[in-house]
Amino acid sequence: MTDEMKELRKRLNNVIIDSWNEGRFEDVKGIKIALYELEHLDEPYMGTDYSQGDVDDD
């Protein structure tokens, strides 16, 4: 993991702590998901790829 990624992880962990202390639990869940994805970037993505758009997007 690069130094920049380590710094980002540290900052996101701090945001999790602040959000938890402020009662913003939905924010905590979203940031935890982002952290998980960051830590697993070297693995194949198994979720739905929404970046390609839908067939009906004309």
URJOZI-V44864 format. One record per run of one state. SS is the DSSP state (H for helix, E for strand, - for the rest). FROM is the first residue (numbers start at 0). LEN is the number of residues. Records with the same first field share a line. If there is no record, write none. Layout:
SS: FROM-LEN + FROM-LEN
This chain:
-: 0-2 + 21-3 + 39-10 + 52-6
H: 2-19 + 24-15 + 49-3
